[in-house]
Amino acid sequence: MQATAYDQVRYPGKFYPQASADRLATLGRLCGLQTILPAQCRLLELGCGDGGNLIPQALAFPQARFVGVDLAASAIEDGRRMIAALGLANVELQVADIAGFDPGPQPFDYIVAHGVLSWVPEAVRRALIALCGRLLSPRGVAYVSYSALPGGYLRNVPRDLMRFHTRAITEPQSRVRAARAAVDFMLAAVPGNGFARELIEREMAGFEGKDYFLLHDLLADENDPLYFLDFIDAATERGLQFLAEAEFGAMSTAAYPAAVRQQLDAMPRLAREQYIDFLQLRRFRQTLLCRSGQAVDLAVTVERLAELQFSSGLRPLRPDADARDAAALEFRHPYQGSFRAEEPAAKALALVLAGGDRGGMDFAALESGVAQSLGPAAAADGGLRPALVQGLLSLYARDFVEIHAARWDFCATVSDRPCASLHARLLAERGAPVVNARHGTFLLPSAGLRRLVMLLDGTRHVDELLDAWAAVTPPAEREGLSPASLQRRLQLLAENALLVG
């Protein structure tokens, strides 16, 4: 098979939580679809690269089945080596063209195509949507991401400039260097606070230091953004309908002024989604589809939430915070910033989440904890459950709370013999972001931390780790190593669900 551009310049594999069976199952259930639990599912990924999105799921759900296809043979071979190193038997990677791929008649509960649709020829786009229509199970969910309009028009400004400037260059690295030089040339020509500079800098922000991304995205021969409704029309022809966006908050109208929100909320759902794209100049969508005829709505009920698990990294700024305090309480999330809770139920919910099990709490445990925090009188007035539903969805839309279909198992504290998974250790050795036990990605912030993770195979007592860590650390970097610094880093790994023993 002929080498592809992805064989010439590799696009590193990565785990995408928004394109995982857990996320698709969760959003399906929030929307009223009785999705298959990840532990028993069959998942197909079209354009899987080296299996970076499939392998963590195959590890977490050994009874599930995962199949990935990609045209880049070198990426598939790399993924197969990782699968062999991990001893996995429930994931299969194949070299195949999506336009001619035939996995057989058995349907899949989840189908994923991330970063493919807008970057392949029209015939392959049609084949991709046709595969989703043919292979998706009755209660299944398909995830398809694509470059969206109208925001895609803005990205064409640097794209057209770079493609014009590099039209005679074929060698990949030379082409990337020339493309970046063209952008620098344009930035040097425009005022420091002008619209053109702001536009170029905004559109180029995600490509800094990622030559592979620039080459396979903006410089790609195929990069065709499309309107949401045009995508839905193509899906409808194949017996599919809109379910949700993979980022729950992307569907919210809460941030708009009241008059705008009122108009948006009065629209039919598909029209509202398209108008939101216009208002936001959206340039990328991660759309979930299900079978046409399935009853779908966003009126989330207690019954739907009762099937799911909840956790959060929120922490109150005051250690003595009480939900019955008259004043508002402020909470901070390690990655999403902070927020203020003013209503008693909102304060109690945040406090229960902050003190809860990071592996997951069910709705009954949340309800019980909130009721206990508020006291008998507040819990008995009949309004607690609706307030909890509203509060959970509001926090979820802003990424302050995680909702999962699966419960996670990991060590929240540092044991005597700390252990990271073999997969995490192999990813750390590659210098890649690691996947934690809650199916999130964590970018190890330093070479020193990566070296520490590589040592955590469970064979070393914590008292032995400092010497082992120093032995693999260059002499110039050893000065900062100490029992205290080791403990801080181990605690950081534990807090980010990177210890499994």
C-alpha positions as CSV (number, residue, x, y, z in Angstrom):
1,M,0.0,0.0,0.0
2,Q,1.3,3.5,-0.9
3,A,2.7,5.6,1.9
4,T,0.5,8.4,3.0
5,A,1.4,11.9,4.3
6,Y,0.8,10.5,7.8
7,D,3.5,7.9,7.1
8,Q,5.9,10.7,6.1
9,V,5.2,12.9,9.1
10,R,3.6,11.0,12.0
11,Y,0.6,12.5,13.8
12,P,1.0,11.3,17.4
13,G,-1.7,9.2,18.8
14,K,-3.8,10.6,21.7
15,F,-6.6,9.7,23.9
16,Y,-9.7,11.9,23.4
17,P,-12.1,11.6,26.4
18,Q,-14.8,13.3,24.4
19,A,-14.6,10.5,21.9
20,S,-14.6,7.6,24.4
21,A,-17.2,4.9,24.9
22,D,-17.8,6.3,28.4
23,R,-18.5,9.8,27.2
24,L,-20.8,8.6,24.4
25,A,-22.7,6.3,26.8
26,T,-23.0,9.1,29.3
27,L,-24.4,11.7,26.9
28,G,-26.7,9.2,25.3
29,R,-28.2,8.4,28.7
30,L,-28.5,12.0,29.6
31,C,-30.5,12.5,26.4
32,G,-32.8,9.5,27.1
33,L,-31.1,6.8,25.1
34,Q,-30.4,3.5,26.8
35,T,-26.9,3.2,25.6
36,I,-24.7,0.1,26.1
37,L,-22.4,0.3,29.0
38,P,-18.7,0.7,28.0
39,A,-17.7,-2.5,29.8
40,Q,-19.8,-4.6,27.3
41,C,-19.6,-2.5,24.2
42,R,-18.2,-2.9,20.6
43,L,-16.5,0.3,19.4
44,L,-15.1,1.1,15.9
45,E,-12.8,4.0,15.2
46,L,-12.4,5.2,11.6
47,G,-9.0,7.0,11.3
48,C,-7.6,5.5,14.5
49,G,-3.9,6.4,13.9
50,D,-1.7,4.3,16.3
51,G,-4.7,3.5,18.5
52,G,-4.0,6.2,21.1
53,N,-7.7,6.6,21.6
54,L,-8.6,2.9,21.7
55,I,-5.8,1.3,23.8
56,P,-6.7,3.1,27.1
57,Q,-10.3,1.9,26.7
58,A,-9.3,-1.6,25.9
59,L,-7.3,-1.6,29.1
60,A,-10.2,-0.3,31.2
61,F,-12.8,-2.6,29.7
62,P,-11.3,-6.0,29.0
63,Q,-14.7,-7.6,28.1
64,A,-15.4,-4.9,25.4
65,R,-14.2,-5.1,21.8
66,F,-12.4,-2.3,20.0
67,V,-11.6,-2.1,16.3
68,G,-9.6,0.6,14.6
69,V,-8.8,1.3,10.9
70,D,-6.3,3.7,9.3
71,L,-4.7,4.2,6.0
72,A,-1.2,5.0,7.5
73,A,0.5,1.6,7.8
74,S,3.3,2.9,10.0
75,A,0.9,4.2,12.6
76,I,-1.0,0.9,12.7
77,E,2.3,-1.0,13.2
78,D,3.3,1.3,16.0
79,G,-0.1,0.8,17.7
80,R,0.2,-3.0,17.3
81,R,3.6,-2.9,19.1
82,M,2.0,-1.1,22.0
83,I,-0.9,-3.6,22.1
84,A,1.6,-6.5,22.2
85,A,3.6,-4.8,25.0
86,L,0.4,-4.5,27.0
87,G,-0.8,-8.0,26.3
88,L,-4.2,-6.8,25.0
89,A,-6.5,-9.3,23.2
90,N,-9.6,-7.1,22.8
91,V,-8.4,-4.5,20.4
92,E,-7.5,-4.9,16.7
93,L,-5.9,-2.3,14.4
94,Q,-6.2,-2.7,10.6
95,V,-4.7,-0.9,7.6
96,A,-7.6,0.0,5.4
97,D,-9.2,2.8,3.3
98,I,-12.4,4.0,4.9
99,A,-14.0,4.1,1.4
100,G,-13.5,0.3,1.0
101,F,-13.6,-0.9,4.5
102,D,-16.0,-3.7,5.4
103,P,-15.8,-5.1,8.9
104,G,-18.7,-7.5,8.4
105,P,-22.3,-7.5,9.4
106,Q,-22.1,-7.2,13.2
107,P,-23.0,-3.7,14.4
108,F,-21.1,-1.5,16.7
109,D,-22.4,0.3,19.8
110,Y,-20.1,3.2,19.3
111,I,-18.4,4.6,16.1
112,V,-15.8,7.3,16.3
113,A,-14.3,9.4,13.6
114,H,-12.2,12.2,15.1
115,G,-10.4,14.7,12.9
116,V,-11.2,12.8,9.7
117,L,-14.4,14.0,7.9
118,S,-13.2,17.5,6.8
119,W,-9.7,16.2,5.8
120,V,-10.6,13.5,3.3
121,P,-11.9,13.6,-0.2
122,E,-15.7,13.9,-0.8
123,A,-16.0,10.2,-1.7
124,V,-14.4,9.2,1.6
125,R,-16.7,11.6,3.5
126,R,-19.7,9.9,1.9
127,A,-18.4,6.5,2.8
128,L,-17.7,7.5,6.4
129,I,-21.2,8.6,7.0
130,A,-22.6,5.6,5.1
131,L,-20.6,3.3,7.4
132,C,-22.0,5.0,10.5
133,G,-25.5,4.5,9.0
134,R,-24.9,0.8,8.2
135,L,-22.9,-0.3,11.2
136,L,-24.4,1.6,14.2
137,S,-26.5,-0.6,16.5
138,P,-30.1,0.4,17.4
139,R,-29.0,2.0,20.7
140,G,-25.6,3.1,19.4
141,V,-23.9,6.5,19.3
142,A,-21.6,7.8,16.5
143,Y,-19.1,10.6,17.2
144,V,-18.0,12.6,14.1
145,S,-15.8,15.7,14.5
146,Y,-15.3,18.2,11.6
147,S,-14.3,21.7,10.7
148,A,-17.4,23.9,11.0
149,L,-18.7,27.0,9.4
150,P,-18.8,29.9,9.7
151,G,-15.7,29.9,11.9
152,G,-13.9,27.8,9.2
153,Y,-13.9,30.8,7.0
154,L,-11.6,32.6,9.4
155,R,-9.2,29.8,9.5
156,N,-8.9,30.0,5.7
157,V,-7.1,33.3,6.0
158,P,-3.8,31.8,7.3
159,R,-4.5,28.5,5.4
160,D,-4.7,30.3,2.0
161,L,-1.6,32.4,2.7
162,M,0.5,29.4,3.8
163,R,-0.7,27.2,0.9
164,F,0.0,29.9,-1.6
165,H,3.5,30.6,-0.2
166,T,4.4,26.8,-0.1
167,R,2.8,25.9,-3.4
168,A,6.1,24.8,-5.0
169,I,7.5,23.0,-1.9
170,T,6.9,19.3,-1.4
171,E,9.4,18.3,1.4
172,P,7.3,18.3,4.6
173,Q,9.7,20.0,7.0
174,S,10.7,22.7,4.5
175,R,7.1,23.3,3.8
176,V,6.3,23.8,7.4
177,R,9.2,26.2,7.9
178,A,8.1,28.2,4.9
179,A,4.5,28.3,6.1
180,R,5.5,29.7,9.4
181,A,7.7,32.3,7.8
182,A,4.8,33.4,5.7
183,V,2.7,33.9,8.8
184,D,5.6,35.9,10.4
185,F,5.8,38.0,7.3
186,M,2.1,38.9,7.5
187,L,2.3,39.6,11.2
188,A,5.2,42.0,10.6
189,A,3.1,43.9,8.1
190,V,0.0,44.6,10.2
191,P,-0.5,46.9,13.2
192,G,0.1,45.7,16.7
193,N,-3.6,45.8,17.7
194,G,-5.3,45.5,14.3
195,F,-8.0,43.0,13.4
196,A,-5.8,41.1,10.9
197,R,-3.1,40.5,13.6
198,E,-5.8,39.4,16.1
199,L,-7.3,37.0,13.6
200,I,-4.0,35.4,12.5
201,E,-2.8,35.0,16.1
202,R,-6.1,33.5,17.2
203,E,-6.2,31.0,14.3
204,M,-2.6,30.0,14.7
205,A,-2.6,29.6,18.5
206,G,-3.1,25.9,18.6
207,F,-0.3,25.1,16.1
208,E,2.6,26.5,18.1
209,G,5.3,23.8,18.3
210,K,3.1,21.3,16.5
211,D,4.5,21.0,13.0
212,Y,2.6,17.7,12.4
213,F,-0.6,19.4,13.3
214,L,0.1,22.3,11.0
215,L,1.0,20.0,8.1
216,H,-2.0,17.7,8.4
217,D,-4.6,20.5,9.2
218,L,-4.0,23.9,7.6
219,L,-1.6,22.7,4.9
220,A,-3.6,19.6,4.0
221,D,-4.9,19.3,0.5
222,E,-8.3,18.6,1.9
223,N,-9.7,20.9,4.6
224,D,-13.4,21.5,3.9
225,P,-15.5,23.0,6.7
226,L,-19.2,22.6,6.6
227,Y,-22.3,23.9,8.2
228,F,-23.9,21.9,11.0
229,L,-27.2,21.5,9.1
230,D,-25.5,20.3,6.0
231,F,-23.8,17.6,8.0
232,I,-27.1,16.6,9.7
233,D,-28.8,16.4,6.3
234,A,-26.1,14.0,5.1
235,A,-26.5,11.9,8.3
236,T,-30.3,11.9,7.9
237,E,-30.0,10.3,4.5
238,R,-28.3,7.4,6.2
239,G,-30.9,6.9,8.9
240,L,-29.2,8.9,11.6
241,Q,-30.2,11.9,13.7
242,F,-28.6,14.5,15.9
243,L,-28.2,13.4,19.5
244,A,-25.9,15.9,21.2
245,E,-22.5,17.6,21.1
246,A,-19.6,15.7,22.8
247,E,-19.0,18.7,25.0
248,F,-22.2,19.1,27.0
249,G,-21.6,22.9,27.6
250,A,-21.4,23.5,23.9
251,M,-25.2,23.2,23.7
252,S,-25.9,25.6,26.5
253,T,-27.5,29.0,25.9
254,A,-26.9,30.2,29.5
255,A,-24.1,32.6,28.7
256,Y,-26.2,34.8,26.3
257,P,-28.2,37.9,27.4
258,A,-31.7,37.1,28.5
259,A,-33.4,38.4,25.3
260,V,-31.1,36.3,23.1
261,R,-31.4,33.3,25.2
262,Q,-35.2,33.5,25.1
263,Q,-35.2,33.6,21.3
264,L,-32.7,30.7,21.0
265,D,-34.6,28.5,23.5
266,A,-37.8,29.1,21.5
267,M,-36.2,27.7,18.3
268,P,-36.4,24.1,17.1
269,R,-33.3,22.3,18.3
270,L,-31.5,21.9,15.0
271,A,-32.0,25.5,14.1
272,R,-30.9,26.6,17.5
273,E,-27.6,24.7,17.1
274,Q,-27.0,26.3,13.8
275,Y,-27.7,29.8,15.1
276,I,-25.3,29.2,18.0
277,D,-22.6,28.4,15.4
278,F,-23.2,31.8,13.8
279,L,-23.2,33.6,17.2
280,Q,-19.9,31.9,18.3
281,L,-18.3,31.8,14.8
282,R,-17.8,28.1,15.7
283,R,-15.0,26.5,13.8
284,F,-15.0,22.9,15.1
285,R,-17.8,20.5,16.0
286,Q,-17.9,17.2,17.8
287,T,-21.3,15.9,16.9
288,L,-23.0,12.8,18.2
289,L,-25.5,10.9,16.1
290,C,-28.0,8.1,16.9
291,R,-30.5,6.1,14.9
292,S,-33.4,8.1,13.5
293,G,-36.6,7.4,15.4
294,Q,-35.0,7.3,18.8
295,A,-36.7,9.6,21.3
296,V,-34.1,12.3,22.2
297,D,-34.5,15.2,24.5
298,L,-32.4,17.2,27.0
299,A,-35.0,17.2,29.7
300,V,-32.7,15.3,32.1
301,T,-34.6,13.4,34.8
302,V,-33.5,12.0,38.2
303,E,-34.1,8.5,36.6
304,R,-31.4,9.2,34.0
305,L,-28.9,10.6,36.5
306,A,-29.5,7.6,38.8
307,E,-27.7,5.4,36.2
308,L,-24.5,7.5,36.2
309,Q,-21.5,8.4,38.4
310,F,-20.4,11.8,39.6
311,S,-17.1,13.3,40.8
312,S,-15.3,16.6,40.9
313,G,-12.0,18.2,41.7
314,L,-13.7,21.2,43.3
315,R,-12.3,22.4,46.7
316,P,-13.8,25.1,48.9
317,L,-11.6,28.0,49.6
318,R,-12.6,27.9,53.2
319,P,-11.9,24.6,55.0
320,D,-14.8,25.3,57.5
321,A,-17.3,26.0,54.7
322,D,-20.9,25.1,55.6
323,A,-23.9,25.0,53.3
324,R,-26.0,26.7,55.9
325,D,-23.7,29.7,56.0
326,A,-25.6,32.9,54.9
327,A,-22.7,34.1,52.7
328,A,-21.9,32.6,49.3
329,L,-19.1,30.0,49.2
330,E,-16.3,30.0,46.7
331,F,-14.9,26.9,45.2
332,R,-11.9,26.3,43.0
333,H,-11.2,23.6,40.4
334,P,-7.6,22.7,39.6
335,Y,-8.1,23.3,35.9
336,Q,-11.4,25.1,35.3
337,G,-11.0,28.1,37.6
338,S,-13.4,29.0,40.4
339,F,-17.1,29.8,41.0
340,R,-19.4,31.1,43.7
341,A,-22.3,29.1,45.1
342,E,-25.0,31.2,46.6
343,E,-28.1,29.0,47.0
344,P,-28.0,26.5,49.9
345,A,-28.6,23.5,47.7
346,A,-25.8,24.6,45.3
347,K,-23.4,25.1,48.2
348,A,-24.3,21.7,49.7
349,L,-23.9,20.0,46.3
350,A,-20.5,21.5,45.7
351,L,-19.4,20.6,49.3
352,V,-20.5,16.9,48.9
353,L,-18.8,16.7,45.5
354,A,-15.6,18.2,46.9
355,G,-15.5,15.6,49.7
356,G,-16.7,12.7,47.7
357,D,-15.0,9.7,46.1
358,R,-13.1,10.7,42.9
359,G,-13.8,7.3,41.5
360,G,-17.5,8.2,41.4
361,M,-20.6,8.7,43.5
362,D,-24.1,7.7,42.5
363,F,-27.0,10.1,42.6
364,A,-28.4,8.5,45.8
365,A,-25.2,9.2,47.7
366,L,-25.2,12.8,46.4
367,E,-28.8,13.3,47.4
368,S,-28.2,11.8,50.9
369,G,-25.1,13.9,51.4
370,V,-26.8,17.1,50.3
371,A,-29.8,16.4,52.5
372,Q,-27.6,15.8,55.5
373,S,-25.6,19.0,54.8
374,L,-28.8,21.1,54.6
375,G,-30.6,19.6,57.6
376,P,-34.1,18.0,57.8
377,A,-36.2,21.1,57.2
378,A,-34.5,22.1,53.9
379,A,-34.4,18.5,52.6
380,A,-38.1,17.9,53.3
381,D,-39.6,20.8,51.2
382,G,-39.8,18.7,47.9
383,G,-37.5,21.0,45.9
384,L,-34.2,19.3,46.6
385,R,-34.2,16.8,43.7
386,P,-35.0,19.4,41.0
387,A,-32.3,21.7,42.5
388,L,-29.8,18.8,42.4
389,V,-30.6,18.0,38.8
390,Q,-30.2,21.6,37.8
391,G,-27.0,22.1,39.8
392,L,-25.3,19.0,38.4
393,L,-26.1,19.9,34.8
394,S,-24.9,23.5,35.3
395,L,-21.6,22.3,36.8
396,Y,-21.2,19.7,34.1
397,A,-21.8,22.2,31.4
398,R,-18.9,24.3,32.9
399,D,-16.6,21.2,33.4
400,F,-16.7,21.6,37.2
401,V,-18.1,18.1,37.6
402,E,-17.5,14.9,35.7
403,I,-20.3,12.6,34.8
404,H,-19.5,9.0,33.8
405,A,-21.3,5.8,32.8
406,A,-18.4,3.8,34.5
407,R,-17.0,3.9,37.9
408,W,-13.2,4.2,38.1
409,D,-10.8,2.2,40.2
410,F,-7.5,3.8,41.3
411,C,-5.4,4.8,44.3
412,A,-6.3,8.2,45.7
413,T,-3.4,8.1,48.2
414,V,0.3,7.2,47.9
415,S,0.9,3.5,48.9
416,D,4.1,2.0,50.3
417,R,5.0,0.7,46.8
418,P,3.5,3.3,44.4
419,C,2.6,1.8,41.0
420,A,1.5,3.5,37.8
421,S,0.1,1.4,35.0
422,L,2.4,-0.1,32.4
423,H,0.6,2.0,29.8
424,A,1.3,5.2,31.7
425,R,4.9,4.2,32.1
426,L,5.3,3.5,28.4
427,L,3.6,6.8,27.4
428,A,5.9,8.7,29.9
429,E,8.9,7.0,28.3
430,R,7.7,8.4,24.9
431,G,7.3,11.9,26.4
432,A,3.5,11.7,25.5
433,P,0.6,12.8,27.6
434,V,-0.4,9.9,29.9
435,V,-4.0,8.6,30.3
436,N,-5.1,8.4,33.9
437,A,-7.5,5.9,35.6
438,R,-10.4,8.3,35.2
439,H,-9.9,8.4,31.4
440,G,-8.5,11.8,31.4
441,T,-5.2,13.0,29.9
442,F,-2.4,14.5,32.0
443,L,0.6,16.2,30.5
444,L,3.6,15.4,32.7
445,P,5.0,18.9,33.2
446,S,8.7,18.0,33.4
447,A,11.3,15.5,32.4
448,G,11.9,14.7,36.1
449,L,8.3,13.7,36.6
450,R,8.3,11.5,33.5
451,R,11.4,9.8,34.8
452,L,9.7,9.2,38.2
453,V,6.6,7.7,36.5
454,M,8.8,5.3,34.6
455,L,10.1,4.0,37.9
456,L,6.7,3.3,39.4
457,D,6.3,-0.4,38.6
458,G,5.3,-1.3,42.1
459,T,8.5,-3.1,43.0
460,R,10.2,-0.2,44.9
461,H,9.3,0.8,48.4
462,V,8.7,4.6,48.7
463,D,11.9,4.8,50.8
464,E,13.9,3.4,47.8
465,L,12.4,5.6,45.2
466,L,14.5,8.7,45.9
467,D,17.8,6.9,45.2
468,A,16.4,5.2,42.1
469,W,15.0,8.6,40.9
470,A,18.4,10.3,41.5
471,A,20.2,7.5,39.6
472,V,18.2,8.3,36.4
473,T,18.4,12.1,36.8
474,P,21.2,14.1,35.2
475,P,23.7,15.4,37.8
476,A,22.8,19.0,37.0
477,E,19.1,18.4,37.9
478,R,19.6,16.4,41.2
479,E,19.9,19.4,43.5
480,G,16.1,19.7,43.8
481,L,15.5,16.1,44.7
482,S,14.5,15.5,48.3
483,P,12.1,13.3,50.3
484,A,9.7,16.3,50.4
485,S,9.9,16.9,46.6
486,L,9.3,13.2,46.0
487,Q,6.3,13.1,48.2
488,R,4.8,16.2,46.5
489,R,5.2,14.6,43.1
490,L,3.7,11.3,44.2
491,Q,0.8,13.1,45.7
492,L,0.3,15.0,42.5
493,L,0.2,11.7,40.6
494,A,-2.3,10.3,43.1
495,E,-4.6,13.4,42.9
496,N,-4.6,13.0,39.1
497,A,-5.5,9.3,39.2
498,L,-2.2,8.1,37.9
499,L,-1.5,5.6,40.6
500,V,-3.1,2.2,40.4
501,G,-1.4,0.6,43.4
